[in-house]
Structures are given as structure tokens and as C-alpha cells.
Amino acid sequence: MGNGLSLSMPQLRYCTAENIRLDAAKVVISSYSDTDIDRFNALVADYNSRCGQFRYRRGTLENARSEVEQHRSEIEAEGRARFSRASAPVGSTNRLPEIPVAKPDFTVQAIQRRLNKFGYDAGEEDGFAGEQTRAAISAFQRDQNIPVDGTPGLELLKRLSEHLPPAQSSAATKSAVPTPVQPPTLPPSQDIPRQSGIPANAELDYTGKNWTCKRGFKQVGIGCERVDMPANAELDYTGKDWTCKRGFKPLGTGCERVDMPANAELDYTGKDWTCKRGFKLIRGGCESVDMPANAELDYTGKDWTCKRGFKLIRGGCERVDMPANAELDYTGKDWTCKRGFKLLGGGCERVEIPVNAELDYTGKDWTCKRGFKLLGGGCERVEIPVNAELDYTGKDWTCKRGFKQVGAGCSPI
């Protein structure tokens, strides 16, 4: 029924009613009775396997709940009757229709689990007494010198509950009674996450398949404990540990205020200091950056650089001396010839461009235009044969698609 399948209306009625029965049964079971605890554990395991995680069609869950709620008192009585010391059955003329679902015998399932625990191979713990289960029962009965009939029952379960493995102390205690999964409350067609394994101060993680401690709590073992924060601390971005507040730095297991010298400020981490813009670090303090004429603070704000149009010379900044037809380069600290001029000697001369040529990508030399090729000191037109075209350089020809070069021409392939 469970594990992501879509449940029918009868199956939804069964899951909703069974949850009510289990809640009612918890009130009457004896925590000192091994038999009661084993049977209840088996009931919870069966409920989880059938109803713990499933999908349902829109509207069916609400309809099933409405039908079941009309019989709540009767269903609760059925749950209590499972563990009541009185054996009188609960009767009613308004019973819910029987759900056509095969049900295991929970007494048999508890017997199988204990037999497997004690080394008797009872097979799958499915609540059905097959040949392998009966053979395991017979083997246990022989070892205990009791009549061998291979039949499961409450007397056998009681004997198994009193039986302890050799390495186990007779004072061993039972585990707490588990809580059944609550009825589904998510929107239709969404998986219902299993809630029963979440410790205190925990919640489902982003996958919905596991738990994580809530903000302000950290995982310790299999539980969640509150994050113990010292003075001047706060939760970090994970919410699972602490970090010192801005203006404080970690020291040992606490947080101390950041001690800043004059002309300093908190750095980007907020846990240390750095000199303000226009000041530089000198001997544990911050001193003003001493700038010469025609200088300015660099990108760090902790040193100086010459302004655009000035260059560094002997600890100072001098103007860049540019010849005619020159301009500042990308650094602003030197000059370069303008486009259409080239460096010659210590100056810039115009680029002499022949016919059918143009400036190249540098702007400092020429190249033949597309459809012309370099020949001598000039540019001549590319002679293209039939069925040919300019190549990717634009300076030569190549045969068109479907033709190949043969001598100085192009022939069909």
C-alpha cells in the first residue's frame, strides 16, 4: 500500500482508522508486559509499511477522514480492545466495511522477530506462519525441552519474551513504545515524510528524507542540543554554530573586542582592522600616505601612483613628454603614436598607404583590402578562375564547394 503508491478510498479509510486505533491502544498497553510491547511494535511497523509514505488523489483523503470520523468512538474501542485484559469483543451495527487487504498476524510477526534474534532462522518477519517459521518454532521448543508442535501462540511468545541470549543480562530493559506515524497532511500527489524518527529540536531537512537540527541547535550524537554562545557572539550562517559579532574577534572560547589604532577601521570580515583609505600600515599603526605632486591614491588606497599624463621619475611624478601625432597609451604613463601614424626614431610619422590598401588592426601599418594581394610594395587584384571564390583571408582564391583545384583552375569533383 505504501512506498509512494497511490492509495484507493478503502485503503485511505484503513490508514486513517488504523492511526486512531493505535493512538487508543497506547493508553491501555502495559509497559511492563513484553507481549504487549512486542505486539504494539509489530502493529506500528505494519502501519508504517502500509501508510507511512504514499500518494493520494485530490479530495479522497478529506472524504476518507469524514467517513471515518463518524465512527471514531467505535474505532477507538477496537484499538483499546486489542490490549484489553477483558476478551469480550466490541460489537456494533454500524461497523465500517471490511477493507480487502491481507493482514499479517502480529503475534506471529513478534515470534518471528524474536526467533531470528535468538539465532533460529524463522525467515521473513511477515506475520505469516509458513514452513520455515514452524520449523524454527520446533527447534526452539526442542532446545527448551517443551512439547514440540511448531505452532505459534501467545504462550510461545511469552516464553520467547522471557528467554535471553547467553551474553545478555537478565536485567535488560525494554525500549520505549514507538509512536505511530501521524495521518498525512501534505497536498495531494506529494510524498508523506516519515515523522517518527525526528528528535526534539529537529525538523525535516530540504530533501524531506532526513532530519536536521533547528536553527540555534547543533547535532550531538543522535539528538540536538542548544548552541552555547559566549558574550558578544551570534549564530553563524549555518545556524548550527556561533561566530563573534562584527567588531569582535575569537580568542580562546570567547569573543574580545577588536582593538583598533587611530585611522583604522574594521576590515571586510569584521574580525580584524585595516588602515583607512589614505593611510598605510607602519609598525602596528596607520600613518598618512605621503604623496608627491601630481600623484593620487592607487586602487588599494594604501599607496600612491602618478596621475594620468605623468610618469614615475626618481620618487616623483613628471609630465609625459609627447611628440607630434602621439597620445597617451592605455596606462596613462607613456605615449603611443595615433592611429595612422607609426613610430619612427623618437617621433610619429604618417603611414604611407598604397592604392587598394587600408590600415591594419594595429592602426600602425597597412594591409591590402579584401580581393587584393600584396605584390612588391603594392596591392594587385586577385585573379579568380571560373568556379572559384575568395578564401577566408580575402587575399587569395579557393575552389567553390563541389570543385577541386586542378592546375590554375577548378574542375568538378
Residue, then its C-alpha position, 0 to 999 in steps of 0.5 A: m500500500g505504501n512506498g509512494l503508491s497511490l492509495s484507493m478510498p478503502q485503503l485511505r479509510y484503513c490508514t486513517a482508522e488504523n492511526i486512531r486505533l493505535d493512538a487508543a491502544k497506547v493508553v491501555i498497553s502495559s509497559y511492563s508486559d513484553t507481549d504487549i510491547d512486542r505486539f504494539n511494535a509489530l502493529v506500528a511497523d505494519y502501519n508504517s509499511r502500509c501508510g507511512q509514505f504514499r500518494y493520494r488523489r485530490g479530495t479522497l483523503e478529506n472524504a476518507r477522514s469524514e467517513v471515518e470520523q463518524h465512527r471514531s468512538e467505535i474505532e477507538a474501542e477496537g484499538r483499546a480492545r486489542f490490549s484489553r485484559a477483558s476478551a469480550p469483543v466490541g460489537s456494533t451495527n454500524r461497523l465500517p466495511e471490511i477493507p480487502v487487504a491481507k493482514p499479517d498476524f502480529t503475534v506471529q510477526a513478534i515470534q518471528r522477530r524474536l526467533n531470528k534474534f535468538g539465532y533460529d532462522a524463522g525467515e521473513e518477519d511477515g506475520f505469516a506462519g509458513e514452513q520455515t517459521r514452524a520449523a524454527i518454532s520446533a527447534f526452539q521448543r526442542d532446545q527448551n525441552i517443551p512439547v514440540d508442535g511448531t505452532p505459534g501462540l501467545e504462550l510461545l511468545k511469552r516464553l520467547s519474551e522471557h528467554l535471553p541470549p547467553a551474553q545478555s543480562s537478565a536485567a535488560t530493559k525494554s525500549a520505549v513504545p514507538t509512536p505511530v506515524q501521524p495521518p498525512t497532511l501534505p497536498p495531494s500527489q506529494d510524498i508523506p515524510r516519515q515523522s517518527g524518527i525526528p528528535a526534539n529540536a529537529e525538523l525535516d531537512y530540504t530533501g524531506k528524507n532526513w532530519t536536521c537540527k533547528r536553527g540555534f541547535k547543533q547535532v550531538g550524537i543522535g539528538c540536538e542540543r542548544v548552541d552555547m554562545p559566549a558574550n558578544a557572539e551570534l549564530d553563524y550562517t549555518g545556524k548550527d554554530w556561533t561566530c563573534k559579532r562584527g567588531f569582535k574577534p575569537l580568542g580562546t572560547g570567547c569573543e574580545r573586542v577588536d582593538m583598533p589604532a587611530n585611522a583604522e577601521l574594521d576590515y571586510t570580515g569584521k574580525d580584524w582592522t585595516c588602515k583607512r583609505g589614505f593611510k598605510l600600515i607602519r609598525g602596528g599603526c596607520e600613518s598618512v600616505d605621503m604623496p608627491a605632486n601630481a600623484e593620487l591614491d592607487y586602487t588599494g588606497k594604501d599607496w600612491t601612483c602618478k596621475r594620468g599624463f605623468k610618469l614615475i621619475r626618481g620618487g616623483c611624478e613628471r609630465v609625459d613628454m609627447p611628440a607630434n601625432a602621439e597620445l597617451d597609451y592605455t596606462g596613462k604613463d607613456w605615449t603611443c603614436k595615433r592611429g595612422f601614424k607609426l613610430l619612427g626614431g623618437g617621433c610619429e610619422r604618417v603611414e604611407i598607404p598604397v592604392n587598394a590598401e587600408l590600415d591594419y588592426t594595429g592602426k600602425d601599418w597597412t594591409c591590402k583590402r579584401g580581393f587584393k594581394l600584396l605584390g612588391g610594395g603594392c596591392e594587385r587584384v586577385e585573379i579568380p578562375v571560373n568556379a572559384e571564390l575568395d578564401y577566408t583571408g580575402k587575399d587569395w582564391t579557393c575552389k567553390r564547394g563541389f570543385k577541386q583545384v586542378g592546375a590554375g583552375c577548378s574542375p568538378i569533383 
